[in-house]
C-alpha cells in the first residue's frame, strides 16, 4: 500500500494543520525539610532555601520547618505537614540529632522513612550523631572520636576565631555563609565517617551523619 499526497482541497482543513509545539512543562521539584531544632538547623537550611528559591523559582521549591520535636514524633509531624500541603513534596527530609534519645527511636525513623516512601514522595532520615555541630566541625577537620556534643562547641570556636568569624554560639544565623567555602571538605569528611560506620544503625554510628546526602542533593543549585 503506497502513501498518497494530500488533496489540495484538504490542505486548509484543521486536521491537516500542524499542531503547535507547546513543549514539555517541567514541574517544580518540591522539598520539605523538617528539623528537630527550631533555631540552629532551620537557620542553616533557610539560608540554602532562600538562595535556591530565588534562583530556581520555576524548577525547585523549598520549605523549612523547625518542629521542636524529636525522632519518631518528628517523622509523623513531617508526614502530616507533607500531607497537608498542596505542593506535593517530592522529597521530605527529616533532620534530627541523636542526643540521648532511646536507640530504638533513633533507628526507627530510618525504617519509617523507607516504609512510607512512594514513587511520588521520598522520605529521608537525616540523622546526626550526636548533633548538628558535628557537621559544622567537619567543614574544618576530620574527626572520628566519639565525644559529647557540648565538646564540639569549643572546637568550633577555635576554628571560627581562626578564620575571623568570632566565637561559636547556638542559633547563629550566619553559619551557612561562613561554612559555604568549605562545603566540599565537609562532604568528603562525612563520607569517610560513613565508610567507617557502614552496617551500623544511626544509634551506634558515633560520630556520624547523613546530612551530606541532603547537602549533595542541593549543591548543584547553590
N, C-alpha and C positions, 0 to 999 in steps of 0.2 A: 504494500500500500504506500503510495507516494504522498508527500505533503504538497498541497496546492497553495499558491499565494492567495491572500485575502482578496475578495472582490472590492472594487473601487467603491461600491455602494455601501460596504460595511465599514470603511475606514473611519468615518466620523461617528460611529456608534460608540456609546460609553464603554461597552465591554471590550472594545478594541484599543482603548486609550491606555497607555502605560500608567500604572499606579505610582503615585509619588513615593519617593524613598523617605519614609519618616525616621528611619534609623532606630536603633535599639535604645530604649531608655534604661540607664543603669541606676538601679535602686540604691539609695544610700545604705551603707553597712553600719547599723547602729550598735553601739557598745554601751553597756551599763557596768559601771564599777561601783560595787558596794563594799564599803570598808568597815571594819570593826571600830576604828578610831573615828572621832568626829572632827578632829582638827589636823593632826600631823599628816596622816595619809591623804585625806581629802585635799589639803593644800598642795601637796606634791602632784596629785593627779589632776587637779583643777588647772594647774599651770599647763600641763600637757593638753588637757581638753581645750583650753582657750586657743592654743596655737593651732591645733588640728581643725577645730570648728571654724576658725577664721580663714584658714587656707583651703579647706576642702568641704565647704558647706554643702555641696551637692553630692558629695561622694562618701563621706564618713561623718557620723554624728556621735557625740558623746554625752553621757550623763553620769555624774558622780554623786554618790550619796554616802555620807557618814552616818551609820545607823546606831552607833553606840551599843552594839550587842556583839556576841562572840560565837564562834564555831557553828554548831548546829542551828541555833536560833538565827544567826546571821544568814545562813543559807536560805532558810524559809522566808526571811524578810526579803532577800534578794529575789527569790522566785515570785513572791507576791507582788513586789514592785514591778517586775517584768510583766506579770500577768495584767496588772492594772494600767500599763502604758499602752498607748495607741501606736507607738513606734515600731513594735515588732523587733525586739533586740536580737541581733544575730549572735552576739557574744555577751555573756554575763560573767563578770569576773568577781569572785568572792574573795576579798583580801582580808586576811586575819593573822594575828600573831598567835603563837602557841602559848606564850606566857606560862602560867601554872595551871592551865585547864586540864581536865582529865584526858588521858591519852586516847581513850576510845572516842571522845567527842572530836578531838583534833583530826583523827584519822577518818572518822565517819563522813566528814564534809567531802573528802575526795570521792568516796563511794556515792554520796548523794549527787554530786556533780555528774558523775558518769551515768547514774541511773536515770537522771532527769534530762539529759541532753537528747535532743532530737535533730532531725535533718534541718529544722528551721532555727533552733536556738541551742547553742553550745554553752554549757556551764563549765567554768574553770575554777579550781581551787588554788588560790594564790596564797600559800601559807609562808610565814616567816618564822623560823625557829632560831632565836626567840622573838625578835622584834624587828620593826622597820629600820631601826638604827644599824642593823647588820648590813642591809642593802646600801645604806649611805656609806658605811665604812668601806665596803668593797670597792667603792669608787677610787679609794686611795691605797688600799692594801689588801692583799690576800691573807686570810686567816682561817684556821680550821680548829682553833681551840674553843671548847665549849665553856664560855664564860657567862656570868649572869648578865642580863640585859642592861642593867644600870652601869656595868663596866664599859659598855660601848661609848657612853657619853663623854668621859674624859678623853678617850682616844680620838673621838670625832673632834672635840675641841682643839686638841693639839694639831690635827691636820688642817682644820679650818683656819686657825690662827696662822699657821704656816703659809697659807695662800692669801692671807689678808682679809679673811671673811668673818673674823670675830668668833666668839665662843659659841658652842652649840647649845641651843635651848629647844625644849619641846615646843611644837606648834609654830616653828619658824615658817614664814610664808615664802621664803626665797630659796628653799633648798633645791628645787628643780633647776633654777637658773644657775646656782653655784655648781651643782654636780654635773650639769649637762656636758661640759667638755671632757669629762672622764667616764662617760657612759659605756663606751666600748670596753674599757678596762674592767668596769663593774660586771658587765655581762660575761666576760671571759672568766672572771673570778667565781661568779655564781655557777658557771658551768663546771668549773673544777670541783667545787663542792658537790655538785650534782653527781659527778662520777664517783666520788668517794662515798656518797650516800646511796648509791644505786642499790635497789632492793629493799631499802629501809622505808618504813612508813614515816610520815611527817613528824610524828611524836618522837621518833628515835633519830632523826636526821638533824643533829645539832653540832655545829651550826649548819643551817641550810635554808634554802628559799626557792620559790618558784616565780618570784616577781620578775625575773629576767625574761620569762616567757611572755608576759604581758608587755613589757617594755620593747622586746624584739618585735612583737606584732605591730606595735605603734611606730617604731623607729623610722620606717620608710616615709611616714607622713610628717616627721619632725625635721 
